[in-house]
Each structure stands twice: as C-alpha cells, then as structure tokens.
Amino acid sequence: MTSAGRVLSVRRPAMGASPAFDLAYVRSGPRTPTPVVVIPGGPGLGSIAPYRSLRRTAARGGLDLIMVEHRGVGRSRNGLDGRRLPHDAMWVCEVVDDIAAVLDAEGVDTAFIAGSSYGSYLASSFGARHPDRVAGMLLDSALQSADEIVQQREAIRELFWDADTEIATAVRRLRSRGADDRRLLDVARAAHELGGERLLRPLLRNQLRGRLSPAWWALEAYAARDESIAEVPGHYEFAAAGAIGFRELDYGAAADGLPLDPALTYAPLAGRFPAFAGEPYDLAREAARFPWPLMLLVGDRDLRTPPVIARRIAAEARDAVAVPIRNGHSALDTHPAAFLNAVRFLVRGRHRALATRSQELDRLPRRGLSAVFTTLLAAAVRIESGLRRR
C-alpha cells in the first residue's frame, strides 16, 4: 500500500429509487483512533484520484486521513448493475450517511471532519445528522445556506461594479462594450481568487485593448459552468452529483436583474437537473449549537463564500475560531499546505492558537495544480501585455 492509501469499498444498500452500489474510499497515513475525514468541494469532485499528493503529504506529516468518493462520481459512479447512479440517488442526507458507513467499516467511533466549499456544507450536515461522531471540525471556505447568494452578490458588486477603482472601471467598460455578463463575472472572479489584483488588473487591461487572449480563454474554460462543462472521469463528474446542487442548494436561483449576478453561473445547466426543493437543514442554527472545536479557514479573496459568512459562524458557534489567510476559494485546492497545517492544529487541540499565527500559513509554499495554473496565467498575461505595448 502506498502512502496515498489503498482503494477500499463499502456496500451501500438500495434506498427508494437509489440502487445499491459500492462506495469507494481511501484511508492513508498511520492509523489512529480518531482519523480526519477530508471532504472536497463540488458537487462532482472526486476524492481519490485528485488528492493522491495531498494524502502522501499528510501521511508524511503523521495524519490519518479518510477520503470518501462522492456517490455518482469516479469509483462510486455506478450501481451494481453497472449503470450510472440516477439523480434520485443524490441527496445530502444520503451523502453524509455514506461517510458514517465508512466510519463504521473502519471501526471508527468519532472523527475530525474537514470540508472545503461544498464539502463544508456536507461537513456541517454530517454534524447535524451524526453529532455524536464528530471530534472537531474544519470548514474551509464555509458554505452554510443557499441564501448566501446574497452575500456573494454584495461582495462581487462591491469589488467589480460599485468601487471607484481601475478594476471596477474596466469591468464596467467591458460590459458596456457587450461582454457577456456571466462569462465576464466567471473570469474576473476566478482571476481575483487565484491571483488577486496582480493577475486581474493586467488581464482586464489587455482585454480592453482588444483581441481575446489565451489567458482569458484559459480562465473561461476553468471557471465555466455551462454546456461546455468538462467531465474528467474520476476527477470532476457533475452529471449525477450536480442534482444536489440544484435540488438542495438552489444552483438555479432566479437572477435579480442586476449586473454580475452569480446566479447566472450555473443557469445554462438548470434544465438538466431537478428544481430546487429546499435545504435539508438549517445549518446556521445547527452550527450555533455545535459543541466541538470548530475552525474556519477564511480566504481574504474568496468571492464564492465571502469571509463575512465564516465570521458570522465563528461569532455564533460555541467553540469556534476564524483563521484568515491570504487566499481565494478553497485552501484544500489552492493552498493545500495551509489546509493540512490547519488540520494538524485542530487534531492537536490547538485550533484557537492558529488564529494569531495565520501568517505562518501564508508563508507556506503553494504547490499543486492550482499554483502551477496561476503561475502560468501570470506569465501569459505578462507576455500578452508586452506584445501589446509594441
């Protein structure tokens, strides 16, 4: 067995319209009585293939990690009949029960639950449904409610539309020239979250000077959630799991008619999925009652789960601390060294100590595909800027 863990499985029974299937998971690192369950974002992100490097790094640092492949994705994609799990199998409660089933299979009574983005919604839902199995919790880019689109709109428009800055002026000018609202937002938000103003400002300048650039195209492909959405088996598969996003997280929310509305991001896909039926839990109320240590990683450039959300949770929960870092969305994916070190503080019972030492996380090296992608984007933008000055 490698330090990234051997793929295991647990049989999940048929439930209503959901057929029986084998749920895949991995456990890596030295065995401990209380492992860490890491839940990535999505819905649609795989847990096994994309995070091999993370698990190897965690194992070298002595962390006992469990990662469960989300139903409908990767090695948990198909029922026993070989067909892809249907939309009717996709419910938040079933997903968190999958996690509990893995803990049962591993003989684990309690675990630290660490979720990122959509995974933070699952982590909190796990806490609401299985509170006796949580030793502590880390929410990275905390998502608690479909209603938080209000905070998204406020953060996006304050930065890109209402401000008296070069960036907001450039966005307004591009929109006035006919730029598609959804694509403009997707690119600007992604660039800001990945590289901040140092990446976004020259990108917008180049776009105003004309001609679409390779950097702009790359960001469109990276951020788009429309008919062109890419499915990479084992890594990102939205076709089945996306039903949760629309049915329980309202990814098809009505647009408010104002500029740069994040409700537009998933709008082109709404016809493929069930309509919104309501959320399974009131997670804001549930989180306020969580008795366990709770750490929130807060990226200062996060526009998909703006920092105000995590700060509210930290203020209302019993034993919570918000840890600000210089980052965009999902440290698990964009700054994994910071994520793993935050996990270590939580496991060692020192979650509050990290709040005053967050600069140590900022100084850690950034590795992984997101770091490489951001470096390549910055280089491409510099080259394009140089060409256009000639």
PLY file of the C-alpha trace (Angstrom):
ply
format ascii 1.0
element vertex 390
property float x
property float y
property float z
element edge 389
property int vertex1
property int vertex2
end_header
0.00 0.00 0.00
1.29 3.47 -0.88
1.14 6.45 1.44
-1.78 7.73 -0.67
-3.89 4.80 0.54
-5.41 1.69 -0.95
-8.88 1.96 -2.50
-11.49 0.21 -0.36
-15.25 -0.01 -0.63
-18.38 -0.49 1.41
-21.69 -1.75 0.01
-24.48 0.82 0.20
-27.98 -0.62 0.10
-30.78 0.30 -2.27
-32.91 3.12 -0.86
-36.12 4.02 -2.65
-35.18 4.97 -6.22
-31.47 4.70 -5.41
-29.94 1.36 -6.41
-27.35 -0.48 -4.35
-23.76 0.43 -5.13
-20.22 0.06 -3.83
-18.98 3.27 -2.21
-15.23 3.75 -2.66
-12.91 5.37 -0.15
-9.28 5.52 0.88
-7.56 5.66 4.24
-3.95 6.78 4.37
-1.29 7.50 6.95
-0.70 5.95 10.37
-3.86 4.53 11.95
-5.21 6.46 14.91
-8.41 6.12 16.96
-9.69 9.45 15.58
-8.86 9.99 11.90
-9.59 13.04 9.77
-12.29 12.84 7.10
-11.47 15.28 4.28
-14.42 16.26 2.07
-13.57 18.18 -1.13
-15.78 20.65 -2.95
-18.17 20.07 -5.80
-20.61 18.54 -6.16
-18.82 16.40 -8.69
-15.22 16.47 -7.50
-13.57 13.12 -6.99
-11.83 12.33 -3.72
-9.47 9.54 -4.72
-7.56 10.47 -7.90
-7.25 14.27 -7.48
-5.85 14.14 -3.94
-3.14 11.46 -4.06
-0.41 14.06 -3.50
-2.32 15.60 -0.59
-2.65 12.21 1.10
1.04 11.42 0.63
1.98 14.75 2.18
-0.47 14.22 5.04
0.89 10.71 5.68
4.45 12.03 5.87
3.23 14.51 8.46
1.58 11.79 10.54
-2.07 12.47 9.66
-4.58 9.62 9.42
-6.86 10.65 6.54
-10.07 9.19 5.14
-11.48 10.42 1.84
-14.80 9.11 0.52
-15.56 9.14 -3.19
-18.87 11.02 -3.53
-21.75 8.88 -4.80
-22.19 9.30 -8.56
-18.51 10.18 -9.07
-15.41 8.19 -10.02
-15.21 4.81 -8.34
-18.61 5.44 -6.72
-20.20 6.33 -10.06
-22.21 3.21 -10.86
-24.76 0.93 -9.26
-24.24 -2.82 -9.03
-25.92 -3.12 -12.44
-23.08 -1.08 -13.99
-25.27 1.93 -14.79
-24.58 5.43 -13.51
-26.41 6.30 -10.31
-29.51 8.39 -11.08
-30.40 11.86 -9.87
-32.83 10.22 -7.44
-29.82 8.79 -5.58
-28.36 12.24 -4.96
-29.34 13.72 -1.61
-27.24 15.45 1.05
-28.54 13.13 3.78
-27.52 10.06 1.79
-24.05 11.50 1.17
-23.39 12.16 4.85
-24.74 8.71 5.71
-22.16 7.36 3.24
-19.46 8.95 5.38
-20.93 7.39 8.52
-20.97 4.00 6.77
-17.25 4.32 6.01
-16.52 5.16 9.65
-18.49 2.05 10.63
-16.50 -0.08 8.17
-13.24 1.25 9.63
-14.34 0.75 13.22
-14.14 4.48 13.94
-16.41 5.99 16.60
-15.52 9.66 16.10
-13.51 11.61 13.55
-12.36 15.11 12.77
-14.45 16.35 9.82
-12.76 18.76 7.42
-14.73 20.05 4.44
-13.99 22.59 1.75
-16.60 24.69 -0.11
-19.47 22.30 -0.94
-17.58 19.85 1.25
-18.01 22.28 4.16
-21.78 22.09 3.61
-21.52 18.31 3.81
-19.30 18.56 6.89
-21.83 20.74 8.71
-24.66 18.47 7.54
-22.75 15.49 8.91
-22.51 17.33 12.22
-26.25 17.98 12.20
-27.12 14.35 11.35
-24.37 12.49 13.25
-23.28 14.84 16.07
-22.04 12.00 18.27
-19.40 11.09 15.68
-17.64 14.47 15.45
-14.45 15.13 17.44
-13.80 18.50 15.80
-14.46 20.28 12.55
-12.67 22.42 9.99
-14.69 24.42 7.46
-12.60 25.75 4.59
-14.49 28.38 2.53
-17.58 27.77 4.61
-20.90 27.32 2.83
-23.98 27.14 5.05
-27.02 28.09 3.01
-28.35 28.65 -0.49
-29.44 32.08 0.77
-25.78 33.12 0.96
-26.01 34.13 -2.69
-26.97 37.50 -1.18
-23.50 37.82 0.39
-21.92 36.68 -2.88
-23.73 39.40 -4.82
-22.72 42.07 -2.33
-19.04 41.07 -2.32
-18.83 40.76 -6.12
-20.56 44.04 -6.89
-18.69 45.97 -4.24
-15.39 44.88 -5.79
-16.16 44.73 -9.51
-19.01 47.18 -10.06
-19.54 49.84 -7.38
-15.93 50.62 -6.48
-14.04 53.64 -7.81
-11.05 51.56 -8.89
-9.27 50.66 -12.10
-10.60 47.11 -11.88
-14.25 48.09 -11.45
-13.93 50.72 -14.17
-12.50 48.13 -16.55
-15.30 45.65 -15.77
-17.96 48.32 -16.36
-16.34 49.29 -19.66
-16.14 45.68 -20.86
-19.78 45.14 -20.02
-20.80 48.34 -21.78
-19.00 47.06 -24.87
-21.17 43.97 -24.89
-19.19 41.44 -22.85
-21.37 38.54 -21.73
-22.30 39.14 -18.09
-21.87 35.55 -16.98
-18.52 34.99 -18.69
-17.20 38.36 -17.53
-18.04 37.53 -13.93
-16.68 33.99 -14.15
-13.32 35.18 -15.49
-12.94 38.20 -13.20
-13.90 36.20 -10.11
-11.55 33.32 -10.97
-8.63 35.63 -11.72
-9.17 37.56 -8.48
-9.43 34.42 -6.37
-6.39 32.78 -7.96
-4.03 35.71 -8.24
-5.61 38.82 -6.78
-5.25 42.27 -8.29
-1.75 41.48 -9.62
-3.31 38.98 -12.02
-6.71 40.57 -12.62
-5.65 44.17 -13.34
-3.34 43.46 -16.32
-5.76 40.78 -17.57
-8.54 43.37 -17.79
-6.21 45.96 -19.35
-5.29 43.50 -22.09
-8.93 42.66 -22.71
-9.84 46.35 -23.07
-7.15 46.72 -25.72
-8.90 44.14 -27.88
-8.39 40.56 -29.03
-9.22 37.65 -26.77
-6.14 36.29 -25.10
-5.02 32.74 -24.27
-5.06 33.68 -20.58
-8.68 34.86 -20.85
-9.67 31.70 -22.74
-7.98 29.53 -20.11
-9.87 31.25 -17.31
-13.15 30.90 -19.18
-12.56 27.16 -19.53
-11.52 26.89 -15.87
-14.49 28.80 -14.47
-17.34 27.98 -16.88
-20.33 26.01 -15.59
-22.34 25.88 -18.79
-22.96 23.50 -21.68
-19.19 23.26 -22.20
-18.60 22.00 -18.66
-15.84 19.41 -18.80
-16.23 15.96 -17.27
-12.95 14.30 -16.38
-13.63 10.77 -15.11
-12.53 10.32 -11.53
-11.67 13.98 -11.18
-14.77 16.02 -11.98
-18.15 14.49 -12.87
-21.12 16.82 -12.48
-23.72 14.84 -14.44
-25.17 12.91 -11.48
-23.89 14.71 -8.36
-24.95 18.09 -9.73
-28.54 17.17 -8.85
-27.73 18.00 -5.23
-26.54 21.47 -6.22
-29.81 22.30 -7.95
-32.30 20.39 -5.77
-30.90 21.26 -2.32
-28.53 24.21 -2.81
-30.56 26.17 -5.40
-27.89 26.43 -8.08
-30.71 27.50 -10.37
-31.65 30.54 -8.26
-33.52 33.31 -10.05
-31.36 36.18 -11.26
-32.02 39.55 -9.64
-31.60 41.52 -12.87
-28.57 43.49 -11.71
-25.05 43.28 -13.18
-22.64 40.44 -12.40
-25.13 38.09 -10.77
-23.55 34.82 -9.55
-26.93 33.15 -10.08
-26.05 33.15 -13.78
-23.05 30.84 -13.34
-25.00 27.56 -13.38
-28.10 28.87 -15.16
-27.29 27.22 -18.53
-27.40 23.78 -16.86
-30.65 24.19 -14.94
-32.75 22.28 -17.47
-30.71 19.12 -16.90
-31.42 18.86 -13.19
-34.29 18.76 -10.66
-35.75 22.05 -9.47
-34.95 23.42 -6.02
-36.91 21.56 -3.35
-35.43 23.06 -0.19
-32.40 22.57 2.04
-32.08 19.53 4.30
-31.00 21.51 7.38
-30.90 25.00 8.80
-27.13 24.90 9.11
-26.81 28.39 10.58
-28.93 27.26 13.52
-27.21 23.87 13.72
-23.69 25.35 13.67
-24.52 27.66 16.55
-25.15 24.52 18.65
-22.06 22.54 17.61
-20.26 21.65 20.88
-16.97 20.57 19.31
-13.91 22.67 18.40
-14.62 24.43 15.11
-12.01 26.09 12.89
-12.87 28.18 9.84
-10.26 28.88 7.16
-11.11 32.22 5.55
-9.57 33.33 2.25
-9.43 37.11 2.01
-10.07 36.97 -1.78
-12.90 34.42 -1.63
-15.91 35.64 -3.61
-17.85 32.35 -3.74
-18.04 32.00 0.04
-17.19 35.55 1.17
-15.40 35.97 4.53
-18.48 37.50 6.16
-20.06 34.02 6.22
-17.23 32.42 8.18
-17.00 35.37 10.56
-20.71 35.04 11.35
-20.34 31.32 12.07
-17.32 31.94 14.28
-19.21 34.57 16.25
-22.25 32.33 16.82
-20.74 28.89 17.42
-19.73 27.77 20.91
-16.04 27.00 20.40
-15.10 28.45 17.01
-12.27 30.47 15.59
-11.85 32.10 12.17
-8.36 31.87 10.70
-7.79 34.45 7.94
-5.34 33.61 5.17
-4.20 35.38 2.02
-6.03 33.18 -0.44
-9.03 32.80 -2.67
-11.56 29.98 -2.59
-10.86 26.52 -1.13
-7.46 26.27 0.52
-7.72 22.49 0.09
-7.27 23.02 -3.65
-5.35 26.29 -3.88
-3.15 26.19 -0.76
-3.08 22.57 0.46
-0.10 23.13 2.76
-2.14 25.70 4.69
-5.11 23.34 4.82
-3.08 20.42 6.18
-1.34 22.55 8.77
-4.69 23.88 9.94
-5.88 20.28 10.26
-2.84 19.48 12.42
-3.65 22.34 14.80
-7.23 21.07 15.08
-6.21 17.46 15.71
-3.74 18.55 18.39
-6.41 20.55 20.23
-4.84 23.90 19.36
-7.40 25.36 16.99
-7.56 28.68 18.83
-3.78 29.11 18.77
-3.76 29.28 14.98
-5.88 32.44 14.85
-2.90 34.52 15.98
-0.42 32.62 13.81
-2.20 32.68 10.45
0.75 34.48 8.85
2.67 31.23 9.22
0.16 29.62 6.86
0.64 32.46 4.37
4.38 31.80 4.28
4.00 28.12 3.41
4.87 27.18 -0.19
1.99 26.88 -2.64
2.04 23.62 -4.53
-0.32 21.63 -6.71
-2.16 22.21 -9.97
-3.80 25.48 -8.89
-0.44 27.01 -8.02
1.04 25.92 -11.36
-2.03 27.19 -13.24
-1.83 30.59 -11.53
1.89 30.90 -12.31
1.28 30.06 -15.97
-1.61 32.54 -16.16
0.52 35.32 -14.71
3.30 34.56 -17.19
0.85 34.54 -20.10
-0.64 37.86 -19.04
2.83 39.43 -18.79
3.71 38.20 -22.28
0.43 39.49 -23.70
0.96 42.86 -22.02
4.43 43.10 -23.53
3.21 42.23 -27.02
0.52 44.85 -26.95
2.90 47.62 -25.93
4.92 47.12 -29.13
0 1
1 2
2 3
3 4
4 5
5 6
6 7
7 8
8 9
9 10
10 11
11 12
12 13
13 14
14 15
15 16
16 17
17 18
18 19
19 20
20 21
21 22
22 23
23 24
24 25
25 26
26 27
27 28
28 29
29 30
30 31
31 32
32 33
33 34
34 35
35 36
36 37
37 38
38 39
39 40
40 41
41 42
42 43
43 44
44 45
45 46
46 47
47 48
48 49
49 50
50 51
51 52
52 53
53 54
54 55
55 56
56 57
57 58
58 59
59 60
60 61
61 62
62 63
63 64
64 65
65 66
66 67
67 68
68 69
69 70
70 71
71 72
72 73
73 74
74 75
75 76
76 77
77 78
78 79
79 80
80 81
81 82
82 83
83 84
84 85
85 86
86 87
87 88
88 89
89 90
90 91
91 92
92 93
93 94
94 95
95 96
96 97
97 98
98 99
99 100
100 101
101 102
102 103
103 104
104 105
105 106
106 107
107 108
108 109
109 110
110 111
111 112
112 113
113 114
114 115
115 116
116 117
117 118
118 119
119 120
120 121
121 122
122 123
123 124
124 125
125 126
126 127
127 128
128 129
129 130
130 131
131 132
132 133
133 134
134 135
135 136
136 137
137 138
138 139
139 140
140 141
141 142
142 143
143 144
144 145
145 146
146 147
147 148
148 149
149 150
150 151
151 152
152 153
153 154
154 155
155 156
156 157
157 158
158 159
159 160
160 161
161 162
162 163
163 164
164 165
165 166
166 167
167 168
168 169
169 170
170 171
171 172
172 173
173 174
174 175
175 176
176 177
177 178
178 179
179 180
180 181
181 182
182 183
183 184
184 185
185 186
186 187
187 188
188 189
189 190
190 191
191 192
192 193
193 194
194 195
195 196
196 197
197 198
198 199
199 200
200 201
201 202
202 203
203 204
204 205
205 206
206 207
207 208
208 209
209 210
210 211
211 212
212 213
213 214
214 215
215 216
216 217
217 218
218 219
219 220
220 221
221 222
222 223
223 224
224 225
225 226
226 227
227 228
228 229
229 230
230 231
231 232
232 233
233 234
234 235
235 236
236 237
237 238
238 239
239 240
240 241
241 242
242 243
243 244
244 245
245 246
246 247
247 248
248 249
249 250
250 251
251 252
252 253
253 254
254 255
255 256
256 257
257 258
258 259
259 260
260 261
261 262
262 263
263 264
264 265
265 266
266 267
267 268
268 269
269 270
270 271
271 272
272 273
273 274
274 275
275 276
276 277
277 278
278 279
279 280
280 281
281 282
282 283
283 284
284 285
285 286
286 287
287 288
288 289
289 290
290 291
291 292
292 293
293 294
294 295
295 296
296 297
297 298
298 299
299 300
300 301
301 302
302 303
303 304
304 305
305 306
306 307
307 308
308 309
309 310
310 311
311 312
312 313
313 314
314 315
315 316
316 317
317 318
318 319
319 320
320 321
321 322
322 323
323 324
324 325
325 326
326 327
327 328
328 329
329 330
330 331
331 332
332 333
333 334
334 335
335 336
336 337
337 338
338 339
339 340
340 341
341 342
342 343
343 344
344 345
345 346
346 347
347 348
348 349
349 350
350 351
351 352
352 353
353 354
354 355
355 356
356 357
357 358
358 359
359 360
360 361
361 362
362 363
363 364
364 365
365 366
366 367
367 368
368 369
369 370
370 371
371 372
372 373
373 374
374 375
375 376
376 377
377 378
378 379
379 380
380 381
381 382
382 383
383 384
384 385
385 386
386 387
387 388
388 389
